[in-house]
């Protein structure tokens, strides 16, 4: 792979770089970027009781938790590479 494109905001979402409790309808742009980079490297969305993972497919609204990889994300990458 030499390059990849990631599209943000395909459904008119709002983003912020500094999420707070008052940002109830905004996505943390850094968390979304990390999540989408995971897709670039071959990881898939994960649903269920794994909301601590960057690759959790459910909402990452007003949260910075997905800015860094969790152990399960790292294990997923190690499984691929
Ligand atoms: Zn995803």
PDB file of the backbone (N, CA, C, O) and the ligand in Angstrom, with CONECT records:
HET     ZN  A 101       1
ATOM      1  N   UNK A   1       0.846  -1.176   0.000  1.00  0.00           N
ATOM      2  CA  UNK A   1       0.000   0.000   0.000  1.00  0.00           C
ATOM      3  C   UNK A   1       0.891   1.239   0.000  1.00  0.00           C
ATOM      4  O   UNK A   1       1.853   1.319   0.764  1.00  0.00           O
ATOM      5  N   UNK A   2       0.577   2.175  -0.835  1.00  0.00           N
ATOM      6  CA  UNK A   2       1.346   3.425  -0.895  1.00  0.00           C
ATOM      7  C   UNK A   2       0.555   4.601  -0.359  1.00  0.00           C
ATOM      8  O   UNK A   2       1.131   5.530   0.207  1.00  0.00           O
ATOM      9  N   UNK A   3      -0.748   4.576  -0.529  1.00  0.00           N
ATOM     10  CA  UNK A   3      -1.563   5.671  -0.026  1.00  0.00           C
ATOM     11  C   UNK A   3      -3.003   5.206   0.140  1.00  0.00           C
ATOM     12  O   UNK A   3      -3.411   4.175  -0.395  1.00  0.00           O
ATOM     13  N   UNK A   4      -3.744   5.977   0.882  1.00  0.00           N
ATOM     14  CA  UNK A   4      -5.157   5.672   1.087  1.00  0.00           C
ATOM     15  C   UNK A   4      -5.909   6.985   1.277  1.00  0.00           C
ATOM     16  O   UNK A   4      -5.346   7.968   1.758  1.00  0.00           O
ATOM     17  N   UNK A   5      -7.140   6.994   0.908  1.00  0.00           N
ATOM     18  CA  UNK A   5      -8.001   8.155   1.115  1.00  0.00           C
ATOM     19  C   UNK A   5      -9.009   7.831   2.206  1.00  0.00           C
ATOM     20  O   UNK A   5      -9.558   6.730   2.249  1.00  0.00           O
ATOM     21  N   UNK A   6      -9.243   8.775   3.067  1.00  0.00           N
ATOM     22  CA  UNK A   6     -10.254   8.639   4.114  1.00  0.00           C
ATOM     23  C   UNK A   6     -11.200   9.819   3.983  1.00  0.00           C
ATOM     24  O   UNK A   6     -10.777  10.975   3.975  1.00  0.00           O
ATOM     25  N   UNK A   7     -12.481   9.511   3.881  1.00  0.00           N
ATOM     26  CA  UNK A   7     -13.489  10.572   3.778  1.00  0.00           C
ATOM     27  C   UNK A   7     -14.113  10.810   5.142  1.00  0.00           C
ATOM     28  O   UNK A   7     -14.589   9.879   5.791  1.00  0.00           O
ATOM     29  N   UNK A   8     -14.107  12.047   5.563  1.00  0.00           N
ATOM     30  CA  UNK A   8     -14.797  12.444   6.786  1.00  0.00           C
ATOM     31  C   UNK A   8     -16.114  13.083   6.377  1.00  0.00           C
ATOM     32  O   UNK A   8     -16.244  13.645   5.289  1.00  0.00           O
ATOM     33  N   UNK A   9     -17.069  12.986   7.260  1.00  0.00           N
ATOM     34  CA  UNK A   9     -18.290  13.749   7.115  1.00  0.00           C
ATOM     35  C   UNK A   9     -19.088  13.390   5.872  1.00  0.00           C
ATOM     36  O   UNK A   9     -19.483  14.270   5.107  1.00  0.00           O
ATOM     37  N   UNK A  10     -19.321  12.119   5.671  1.00  0.00           N
ATOM     38  CA  UNK A  10     -20.122  11.698   4.529  1.00  0.00           C
ATOM     39  C   UNK A  10     -21.611  11.837   4.813  1.00  0.00           C
ATOM     40  O   UNK A  10     -22.429  11.627   3.917  1.00  0.00           O
ATOM     41  N   UNK A  11     -21.980  12.188   6.051  1.00  0.00           N
ATOM     42  CA  UNK A  11     -23.398  12.316   6.389  1.00  0.00           C
ATOM     43  C   UNK A  11     -23.676  13.589   7.186  1.00  0.00           C
ATOM     44  O   UNK A  11     -24.583  13.613   8.018  1.00  0.00           O
ATOM     45  N   UNK A  12     -22.904  14.643   6.937  1.00  0.00           N
ATOM     46  CA  UNK A  12     -23.127  15.944   7.562  1.00  0.00           C
ATOM     47  C   UNK A  12     -23.014  15.909   9.085  1.00  0.00           C
ATOM     48  O   UNK A  12     -23.892  16.409   9.789  1.00  0.00           O
ATOM     49  N   UNK A  13     -21.934  15.318   9.587  1.00  0.00           N
ATOM     50  CA  UNK A  13     -21.668  15.334  11.021  1.00  0.00           C
ATOM     51  C   UNK A  13     -20.828  16.547  11.375  1.00  0.00           C
ATOM     52  O   UNK A  13     -20.160  17.129  10.520  1.00  0.00           O
ATOM     53  N   UNK A  14     -20.870  16.922  12.650  1.00  0.00           N
ATOM     54  CA  UNK A  14     -20.035  18.010  13.148  1.00  0.00           C
ATOM     55  C   UNK A  14     -18.851  17.415  13.892  1.00  0.00           C
ATOM     56  O   UNK A  14     -18.985  16.384  14.551  1.00  0.00           O
ATOM     57  N   UNK A  15     -17.694  18.057  13.792  1.00  0.00           N
ATOM     58  CA  UNK A  15     -16.465  17.586  14.421  1.00  0.00           C
ATOM     59  C   UNK A  15     -15.885  18.668  15.308  1.00  0.00           C
ATOM     60  O   UNK A  15     -16.141  19.857  15.117  1.00  0.00           O
ATOM     61  N   UNK A  16     -15.091  18.231  16.292  1.00  0.00           N
ATOM     62  CA  UNK A  16     -14.375  19.150  17.150  1.00  0.00           C
ATOM     63  C   UNK A  16     -13.018  18.550  17.478  1.00  0.00           C
ATOM     64  O   UNK A  16     -12.839  17.333  17.431  1.00  0.00           O
ATOM     65  N   UNK A  17     -12.071  19.407  17.807  1.00  0.00           N
ATOM     66  CA  UNK A  17     -10.751  18.955  18.239  1.00  0.00           C
ATOM     67  C   UNK A  17     -10.649  18.947  19.752  1.00  0.00           C
ATOM     68  O   UNK A  17      -9.715  18.370  20.308  1.00  0.00           O
ATOM     69  N   UNK A  18     -11.601  19.584  20.426  1.00  0.00           N
ATOM     70  CA  UNK A  18     -11.603  19.669  21.892  1.00  0.00           C
ATOM     71  C   UNK A  18     -12.997  19.321  22.409  1.00  0.00           C
ATOM     72  O   UNK A  18     -13.753  20.216  22.788  1.00  0.00           O
ATOM     73  N   UNK A  19     -13.346  18.043  22.430  1.00  0.00           N
ATOM     74  CA  UNK A  19     -14.688  17.670  22.864  1.00  0.00           C
ATOM     75  C   UNK A  19     -14.918  17.930  24.353  1.00  0.00           C
ATOM     76  O   UNK A  19     -14.047  17.674  25.184  1.00  0.00           O
ATOM     77  N   UNK A  20     -16.079  18.430  24.664  1.00  0.00           N
ATOM     78  CA  UNK A  20     -16.508  18.645  26.048  1.00  0.00           C
ATOM     79  C   UNK A  20     -17.915  18.095  26.181  1.00  0.00           C
ATOM     80  O   UNK A  20     -18.517  17.643  25.208  1.00  0.00           O
ATOM     81  N   UNK A  21     -18.424  18.139  27.390  1.00  0.00           N
ATOM     82  CA  UNK A  21     -19.781  17.640  27.622  1.00  0.00           C
ATOM     83  C   UNK A  21     -20.809  18.437  26.816  1.00  0.00           C
ATOM     84  O   UNK A  21     -21.878  17.921  26.490  1.00  0.00           O
ATOM     85  N   UNK A  22     -20.490  19.681  26.499  1.00  0.00           N
ATOM     86  CA  UNK A  22     -21.431  20.488  25.719  1.00  0.00           C
ATOM     87  C   UNK A  22     -21.365  20.169  24.224  1.00  0.00           C
ATOM     88  O   UNK A  22     -22.143  20.711  23.438  1.00  0.00           O
ATOM     89  N   UNK A  23     -20.441  19.294  23.833  1.00  0.00           N
ATOM     90  CA  UNK A  23     -20.297  18.898  22.419  1.00  0.00           C
ATOM     91  C   UNK A  23     -21.097  17.633  22.144  1.00  0.00           C
ATOM     92  O   UNK A  23     -20.576  16.695  21.540  1.00  0.00           O
ATOM     93  N   UNK A  24     -22.321  17.592  22.566  1.00  0.00           N
ATOM     94  CA  UNK A  24     -23.082  16.350  22.523  1.00  0.00           C
ATOM     95  C   UNK A  24     -23.345  15.834  21.111  1.00  0.00           C
ATOM     96  O   UNK A  24     -23.640  14.651  20.942  1.00  0.00           O
ATOM     97  N   UNK A  25     -23.248  16.662  20.124  1.00  0.00           N
ATOM     98  CA  UNK A  25     -23.501  16.202  18.758  1.00  0.00           C
ATOM     99  C   UNK A  25     -22.280  16.332  17.862  1.00  0.00           C
ATOM    100  O   UNK A  25     -22.401  16.402  16.639  1.00  0.00           O
ATOM    101  N   UNK A  26     -21.089  16.364  18.487  1.00  0.00           N
ATOM    102  CA  UNK A  26     -19.875  16.512  17.697  1.00  0.00           C
ATOM    103  C   UNK A  26     -18.950  15.320  17.916  1.00  0.00           C
ATOM    104  O   UNK A  26     -18.842  14.782  19.018  1.00  0.00           O
ATOM    105  N   UNK A  27     -18.297  14.933  16.851  1.00  0.00           N
ATOM    106  CA  UNK A  27     -17.329  13.848  16.914  1.00  0.00           C
ATOM    107  C   UNK A  27     -15.945  14.421  17.155  1.00  0.00           C
ATOM    108  O   UNK A  27     -15.606  15.490  16.648  1.00  0.00           O
ATOM    109  N   UNK A  28     -15.150  13.703  17.932  1.00  0.00           N
ATOM    110  CA  UNK A  28     -13.756  14.078  18.132  1.00  0.00           C
ATOM    111  C   UNK A  28     -13.000  13.728  16.858  1.00  0.00           C
ATOM    112  O   UNK A  28     -12.869  12.554  16.512  1.00  0.00           O
ATOM    113  N   UNK A  29     -12.510  14.734  16.171  1.00  0.00           N
ATOM    114  CA  UNK A  29     -11.885  14.511  14.862  1.00  0.00           C
ATOM    115  C   UNK A  29     -10.649  13.612  14.980  1.00  0.00           C
ATOM    116  O   UNK A  29     -10.361  12.844  14.062  1.00  0.00           O
ATOM    117  N   UNK A  30      -9.925  13.696  16.081  1.00  0.00           N
ATOM    118  CA  UNK A  30      -8.743  12.847  16.246  1.00  0.00           C
ATOM    119  C   UNK A  30      -9.136  11.384  16.460  1.00  0.00           C
ATOM    120  O   UNK A  30      -8.489  10.476  15.937  1.00  0.00           O
ATOM    121  N   UNK A  31     -10.191  11.167  17.225  1.00  0.00           N
ATOM    122  CA  UNK A  31     -10.659   9.797  17.435  1.00  0.00           C
ATOM    123  C   UNK A  31     -11.159   9.187  16.133  1.00  0.00           C
ATOM    124  O   UNK A  31     -10.878   8.028  15.827  1.00  0.00           O
ATOM    125  N   UNK A  32     -11.898   9.976  15.376  1.00  0.00           N
ATOM    126  CA  UNK A  32     -12.400   9.484  14.090  1.00  0.00           C
ATOM    127  C   UNK A  32     -11.230   9.190  13.152  1.00  0.00           C
ATOM    128  O   UNK A  32     -11.235   8.185  12.441  1.00  0.00           O
ATOM    129  N   UNK A  33     -10.230  10.070  13.152  1.00  0.00           N
ATOM    130  CA  UNK A  33      -9.059   9.849  12.299  1.00  0.00           C
ATOM    131  C   UNK A  33      -8.321   8.576  12.650  1.00  0.00           C
ATOM    132  O   UNK A  33      -7.890   7.840  11.762  1.00  0.00           O
ATOM    133  N   UNK A  34      -8.171   8.307  13.943  1.00  0.00           N
ATOM    134  CA  UNK A  34      -7.500   7.077  14.372  1.00  0.00           C
ATOM    135  C   UNK A  34      -8.322   5.864  13.982  1.00  0.00           C
ATOM    136  O   UNK A  34      -7.781   4.868  13.501  1.00  0.00           O
ATOM    137  N   UNK A  35      -9.627   5.945  14.189  1.00  0.00           N
ATOM    138  CA  UNK A  35     -10.525   4.846  13.814  1.00  0.00           C
ATOM    139  C   UNK A  35     -10.440   4.568  12.306  1.00  0.00           C
ATOM    140  O   UNK A  35     -10.300   3.420  11.884  1.00  0.00           O
ATOM    141  N   UNK A  36     -10.527   5.618  11.517  1.00  0.00           N
ATOM    142  CA  UNK A  36     -10.483   5.429  10.058  1.00  0.00           C
ATOM    143  C   UNK A  36      -9.126   4.926   9.590  1.00  0.00           C
ATOM    144  O   UNK A  36      -9.048   4.159   8.631  1.00  0.00           O
ATOM    145  N   UNK A  37      -8.052   5.348  10.258  1.00  0.00           N
ATOM    146  CA  UNK A  37      -6.724   4.807   9.939  1.00  0.00           C
ATOM    147  C   UNK A  37      -6.700   3.309  10.208  1.00  0.00           C
ATOM    148  O   UNK A  37      -6.045   2.562   9.481  1.00  0.00           O
ATOM    149  N   UNK A  38      -7.402   2.864  11.238  1.00  0.00           N
ATOM    150  CA  UNK A  38      -7.502   1.426  11.503  1.00  0.00           C
ATOM    151  C   UNK A  38      -8.088   0.685  10.318  1.00  0.00           C
ATOM    152  O   UNK A  38      -7.635  -0.408   9.980  1.00  0.00           O
ATOM    153  N   UNK A  39      -9.108   1.281   9.675  1.00  0.00           N
ATOM    154  CA  UNK A  39      -9.682   0.661   8.476  1.00  0.00           C
ATOM    155  C   UNK A  39      -8.654   0.609   7.350  1.00  0.00           C
ATOM    156  O   UNK A  39      -8.568  -0.378   6.620  1.00  0.00           O
ATOM    157  N   UNK A  40      -7.877   1.683   7.217  1.00  0.00           N
ATOM    158  CA  UNK A  40      -6.844   1.715   6.177  1.00  0.00           C
ATOM    159  C   UNK A  40      -5.896   0.528   6.355  1.00  0.00           C
ATOM    160  O   UNK A  40      -5.456  -0.074   5.376  1.00  0.00           O
ATOM    161  N   UNK A  41      -5.587   0.198   7.604  1.00  0.00           N
ATOM    162  CA  UNK A  41      -4.663  -0.907   7.878  1.00  0.00           C
ATOM    163  C   UNK A  41      -5.363  -2.257   7.960  1.00  0.00           C
ATOM    164  O   UNK A  41      -4.731  -3.254   8.309  1.00  0.00           O
ATOM    165  N   UNK A  42      -6.640  -2.308   7.649  1.00  0.00           N
ATOM    166  CA  UNK A  42      -7.334  -3.580   7.525  1.00  0.00           C
ATOM    167  C   UNK A  42      -8.218  -3.990   8.682  1.00  0.00           C
ATOM    168  O   UNK A  42      -8.820  -5.063   8.643  1.00  0.00           O
ATOM    169  N   UNK A  43      -8.313  -3.163   9.716  1.00  0.00           N
ATOM    170  CA  UNK A  43      -9.190  -3.523  10.843  1.00  0.00           C
ATOM    171  C   UNK A  43     -10.640  -3.239  10.482  1.00  0.00           C
ATOM    172  O   UNK A  43     -10.938  -2.333   9.704  1.00  0.00           O
ATOM    173  N   UNK A  44     -11.533  -4.028  11.061  1.00  0.00           N
ATOM    174  CA  UNK A  44     -12.960  -3.854  10.818  1.00  0.00           C
ATOM    175  C   UNK A  44     -13.621  -3.267  12.061  1.00  0.00           C
ATOM    176  O   UNK A  44     -13.050  -3.297  13.151  1.00  0.00           O
ATOM    177  N   UNK A  45     -14.828  -2.734  11.888  1.00  0.00           N
ATOM    178  CA  UNK A  45     -15.590  -2.242  13.028  1.00  0.00           C
ATOM    179  C   UNK A  45     -15.902  -3.392  13.965  1.00  0.00           C
ATOM    180  O   UNK A  45     -16.139  -4.520  13.532  1.00  0.00           O
ATOM    181  N   UNK A  46     -15.898  -3.095  15.249  1.00  0.00           N
ATOM    182  CA  UNK A  46     -16.227  -4.078  16.278  1.00  0.00           C
ATOM    183  C   UNK A  46     -17.426  -3.547  17.049  1.00  0.00           C
ATOM    184  O   UNK A  46     -17.454  -2.385  17.453  1.00  0.00           O
ATOM    185  N   UNK A  47     -18.405  -4.404  17.245  1.00  0.00           N
ATOM    186  CA  UNK A  47     -19.610  -4.004  17.974  1.00  0.00           C
ATOM    187  C   UNK A  47     -19.767  -4.876  19.208  1.00  0.00           C
ATOM    188  O   UNK A  47     -19.093  -5.896  19.350  1.00  0.00           O
ATOM    189  N   UNK A  48     -20.645  -4.474  20.083  1.00  0.00           N
ATOM    190  CA  UNK A  48     -20.886  -5.249  21.298  1.00  0.00           C
ATOM    191  C   UNK A  48     -20.223  -4.603  22.491  1.00  0.00           C
ATOM    192  O   UNK A  48     -20.158  -3.378  22.592  1.00  0.00           O
ATOM    193  N   UNK A  49     -19.735  -5.420  23.384  1.00  0.00           N
ATOM    194  CA  UNK A  49     -19.174  -4.920  24.646  1.00  0.00           C
ATOM    195  C   UNK A  49     -17.703  -4.566  24.510  1.00  0.00           C
ATOM    196  O   UNK A  49     -16.905  -4.907  25.383  1.00  0.00           O
ATOM    197  N   UNK A  50     -17.339  -3.904  23.453  1.00  0.00           N
ATOM    198  CA  UNK A  50     -15.939  -3.541  23.225  1.00  0.00           C
ATOM    199  C   UNK A  50     -15.794  -2.036  22.999  1.00  0.00           C
ATOM    200  O   UNK A  50     -14.975  -1.605  22.187  1.00  0.00           O
ATOM    201  N   UNK A  51     -16.577  -1.247  23.707  1.00  0.00           N
ATOM    202  CA  UNK A  51     -16.578   0.182  23.413  1.00  0.00           C
ATOM    203  C   UNK A  51     -15.318   0.905  23.865  1.00  0.00           C
ATOM    204  O   UNK A  51     -15.194   2.112  23.658  1.00  0.00           O
ATOM    205  N   UNK A  52     -14.384   0.190  24.478  1.00  0.00           N
ATOM    206  CA  UNK A  52     -13.100   0.807  24.817  1.00  0.00           C
ATOM    207  C   UNK A  52     -12.125   0.756  23.644  1.00  0.00           C
ATOM    208  O   UNK A  52     -11.077   1.401  23.677  1.00  0.00           O
ATOM    209  N   UNK A  53     -12.466  -0.005  22.613  1.00  0.00           N
ATOM    210  CA  UNK A  53     -11.570  -0.150  21.468  1.00  0.00           C
ATOM    211  C   UNK A  53     -11.752   0.996  20.480  1.00  0.00           C
ATOM    212  O   UNK A  53     -12.862   1.488  20.280  1.00  0.00           O
ATOM    213  N   UNK A  54     -10.661   1.411  19.872  1.00  0.00           N
ATOM    214  CA  UNK A  54     -10.722   2.432  18.827  1.00  0.00           C
ATOM    215  C   UNK A  54     -11.595   1.970  17.679  1.00  0.00           C
ATOM    216  O   UNK A  54     -12.267   2.781  17.041  1.00  0.00           O
ATOM    217  N   UNK A  55     -11.592   0.677  17.410  1.00  0.00           N
ATOM    218  CA  UNK A  55     -12.347   0.149  16.282  1.00  0.00           C
ATOM    219  C   UNK A  55     -13.795  -0.176  16.623  1.00  0.00           C
ATOM    220  O   UNK A  55     -14.497  -0.791  15.820  1.00  0.00           O
ATOM    221  N   UNK A  56     -14.245   0.230  17.798  1.00  0.00           N
ATOM    222  CA  UNK A  56     -15.661   0.073  18.140  1.00  0.00           C
ATOM    223  C   UNK A  56     -16.480   0.876  17.129  1.00  0.00           C
ATOM    224  O   UNK A  56     -16.248   2.071  16.949  1.00  0.00           O
ATOM    225  N   UNK A  57     -17.421   0.230  16.481  1.00  0.00           N
ATOM    226  CA  UNK A  57     -18.173   0.874  15.413  1.00  0.00           C
ATOM    227  C   UNK A  57     -19.274   1.793  15.890  1.00  0.00           C
ATOM    228  O   UNK A  57     -19.865   2.520  15.092  1.00  0.00           O
ATOM    229  N   UNK A  58     -19.558   1.771  17.178  1.00  0.00           N
ATOM    230  CA  UNK A  58     -20.614   2.655  17.657  1.00  0.00           C
ATOM    231  C   UNK A  58     -20.051   4.052  17.899  1.00  0.00           C
ATOM    232  O   UNK A  58     -18.878   4.311  17.631  1.00  0.00           O
ATOM    233  N   UNK A  59     -20.848   4.900  18.379  1.00  0.00           N
ATOM    234  CA  UNK A  59     -20.535   6.328  18.466  1.00  0.00           C
ATOM    235  C   UNK A  59     -19.262   6.639  19.243  1.00  0.00           C
ATOM    236  O   UNK A  59     -18.977   6.027  20.273  1.00  0.00           O
ATOM    237  N   UNK A  60     -18.510   7.593  18.734  1.00  0.00           N
ATOM    238  CA  UNK A  60     -17.402   8.164  19.481  1.00  0.00           C
ATOM    239  C   UNK A  60     -17.636   9.665  19.609  1.00  0.00           C
ATOM    240  O   UNK A  60     -16.727  10.483  19.469  1.00  0.00           O
ATOM    241  N   UNK A  61     -18.887   9.981  19.880  1.00  0.00           N
ATOM    242  CA  UNK A  61     -19.260  11.380  20.066  1.00  0.00           C
ATOM    243  C   UNK A  61     -18.613  11.930  21.326  1.00  0.00           C
ATOM    244  O   UNK A  61     -18.506  11.225  22.329  1.00  0.00           O
ATOM    245  N   UNK A  62     -18.187  13.171  21.281  1.00  0.00           N
ATOM    246  CA  UNK A  62     -17.615  13.935  22.393  1.00  0.00           C
ATOM    247  C   UNK A  62     -16.732  13.114  23.322  1.00  0.00           C
ATOM    248  O   UNK A  62     -16.754  13.320  24.536  1.00  0.00           O
ATOM    249  N   UNK A  63     -15.967  12.198  22.776  1.00  0.00           N
ATOM    250  CA  UNK A  63     -15.058  11.377  23.572  1.00  0.00           C
ATOM    251  C   UNK A  63     -13.702  11.321  22.882  1.00  0.00           C
ATOM    252  O   UNK A  63     -13.612  11.278  21.655  1.00  0.00           O
ATOM    253  N   UNK A  64     -12.655  11.322  23.691  1.00  0.00           N
ATOM    254  CA  UNK A  64     -11.304  11.235  23.136  1.00  0.00           C
ATOM    255  C   UNK A  64     -10.726   9.831  23.291  1.00  0.00           C
ATOM    256  O   UNK A  64      -9.554   9.608  22.987  1.00  0.00           O
ATOM    257  N   UNK A  65     -11.524   8.896  23.755  1.00  0.00           N
ATOM    258  CA  UNK A  65     -11.014   7.565  24.078  1.00  0.00           C
ATOM    259  C   UNK A  65     -10.426   6.834  22.874  1.00  0.00           C
ATOM    260  O   UNK A  65      -9.559   5.977  23.047  1.00  0.00           O
ATOM    261  N   UNK A  66     -10.868   7.143  21.683  1.00  0.00           N
ATOM    262  CA  UNK A  66     -10.390   6.417  20.499  1.00  0.00           C
ATOM    263  C   UNK A  66      -9.182   7.074  19.854  1.00  0.00           C
ATOM    264  O   UNK A  66      -8.758   6.677  18.769  1.00  0.00           O
ATOM    265  N   UNK A  67      -8.627   8.082  20.522  1.00  0.00           N
ATOM    266  CA  UNK A  67      -7.434   8.717  19.937  1.00  0.00           C
ATOM    267  C   UNK A  67      -6.236   7.783  19.957  1.00  0.00           C
ATOM    268  O   UNK A  67      -5.352   7.888  19.107  1.00  0.00           O
ATOM    269  N   UNK A  68      -6.200   6.886  20.902  1.00  0.00           N
ATOM    270  CA  UNK A  68      -5.101   5.932  21.003  1.00  0.00           C
ATOM    271  C   UNK A  68      -5.652   4.511  20.914  1.00  0.00           C
ATOM    272  O   UNK A  68      -6.830   4.272  21.180  1.00  0.00           O
ATOM    273  N   UNK A  69      -4.804   3.593  20.544  1.00  0.00           N
ATOM    274  CA  UNK A  69      -5.231   2.211  20.377  1.00  0.00           C
ATOM    275  C   UNK A  69      -5.339   1.509  21.720  1.00  0.00           C
ATOM    276  O   UNK A  69      -4.515   1.721  22.609  1.00  0.00           O
ATOM    277  N   UNK A  70      -6.349   0.683  21.860  1.00  0.00           N
ATOM    278  CA  UNK A  70      -6.490  -0.181  23.032  1.00  0.00           C
ATOM    279  C   UNK A  70      -5.805  -1.513  22.715  1.00  0.00           C
ATOM    280  O   UNK A  70      -5.429  -1.774  21.572  1.00  0.00           O
ATOM    281  N   UNK A  71      -5.653  -2.332  23.723  1.00  0.00           N
ATOM    282  CA  UNK A  71      -4.955  -3.609  23.545  1.00  0.00           C
ATOM    283  C   UNK A  71      -5.590  -4.454  22.437  1.00  0.00           C
ATOM    284  O   UNK A  71      -4.880  -5.083  21.651  1.00  0.00           O
ATOM    285  N   UNK A  72      -6.914  -4.470  22.373  1.00  0.00           N
ATOM    286  CA  UNK A  72      -7.588  -5.259  21.348  1.00  0.00           C
ATOM    287  C   UNK A  72      -7.312  -4.751  19.937  1.00  0.00           C
ATOM    288  O   UNK A  72      -7.238  -5.535  18.992  1.00  0.00           O
ATOM    289  N   UNK A  73      -7.160  -3.428  19.799  1.00  0.00           N
ATOM    290  CA  UNK A  73      -6.812  -2.870  18.486  1.00  0.00           C
ATOM    291  C   UNK A  73      -5.415  -3.332  18.078  1.00  0.00           C
ATOM    292  O   UNK A  73      -5.189  -3.731  16.936  1.00  0.00           O
ATOM    293  N   UNK A  74      -4.487  -3.271  19.027  1.00  0.00           N
ATOM    294  CA  UNK A  74      -3.109  -3.695  18.750  1.00  0.00           C
ATOM    295  C   UNK A  74      -3.064  -5.183  18.399  1.00  0.00           C
ATOM    296  O   UNK A  74      -2.365  -5.590  17.470  1.00  0.00           O
ATOM    297  N   UNK A  75      -3.810  -5.982  19.147  1.00  0.00           N
ATOM    298  CA  UNK A  75      -3.838  -7.425  18.852  1.00  0.00           C
ATOM    299  C   UNK A  75      -4.426  -7.683  17.467  1.00  0.00           C
ATOM    300  O   UNK A  75      -3.979  -8.590  16.764  1.00  0.00           O
ATOM    301  N   UNK A  76      -5.427  -6.890  17.069  1.00  0.00           N
ATOM    302  CA  UNK A  76      -5.997  -7.033  15.738  1.00  0.00           C
ATOM    303  C   UNK A  76      -4.975  -6.726  14.651  1.00  0.00           C
ATOM    304  O   UNK A  76      -4.895  -7.432  13.646  1.00  0.00           O
ATOM    305  N   UNK A  77      -4.197  -5.671  14.857  1.00  0.00           N
ATOM    306  CA  UNK A  77      -3.160  -5.327  13.888  1.00  0.00           C
ATOM    307  C   UNK A  77      -2.084  -6.401  13.833  1.00  0.00           C
ATOM    308  O   UNK A  77      -1.619  -6.765  12.752  1.00  0.00           O
ATOM    309  N   UNK A  78      -1.687  -6.908  14.995  1.00  0.00           N
ATOM    310  CA  UNK A  78      -0.670  -7.969  15.018  1.00  0.00           C
ATOM    311  C   UNK A  78      -1.168  -9.215  14.312  1.00  0.00           C
ATOM    312  O   UNK A  78      -0.381  -9.943  13.706  1.00  0.00           O
ATOM    313  N   UNK A  79      -2.469  -9.468  14.382  1.00  0.00           N
ATOM    314  CA  UNK A  79      -3.032 -10.631  13.711  1.00  0.00           C
ATOM    315  C   UNK A  79      -2.965 -10.488  12.185  1.00  0.00           C
ATOM    316  O   UNK A  79      -2.808 -11.473  11.464  1.00  0.00           O
ATOM    317  N   UNK A  80      -3.086  -9.252  11.715  1.00  0.00           N
ATOM    318  CA  UNK A  80      -3.036  -8.997  10.277  1.00  0.00           C
ATOM    319  C   UNK A  80      -1.592  -9.001   9.772  1.00  0.00           C
ATOM    320  O   UNK A  80      -1.289  -9.571   8.724  1.00  0.00           O
ATOM    321  N   UNK A  81      -0.712  -8.359  10.535  1.00  0.00           N
ATOM    322  CA  UNK A  81       0.662  -8.190  10.078  1.00  0.00           C
ATOM    323  C   UNK A  81       1.602  -9.085  10.858  1.00  0.00           C
ATOM    324  O   UNK A  81       2.808  -9.078  10.611  1.00  0.00           O
TER     325      UNK A  81
HETATM  326 ZN    ZN A 101     -15.430   2.067  11.288  1.00  0.00          ZN
END
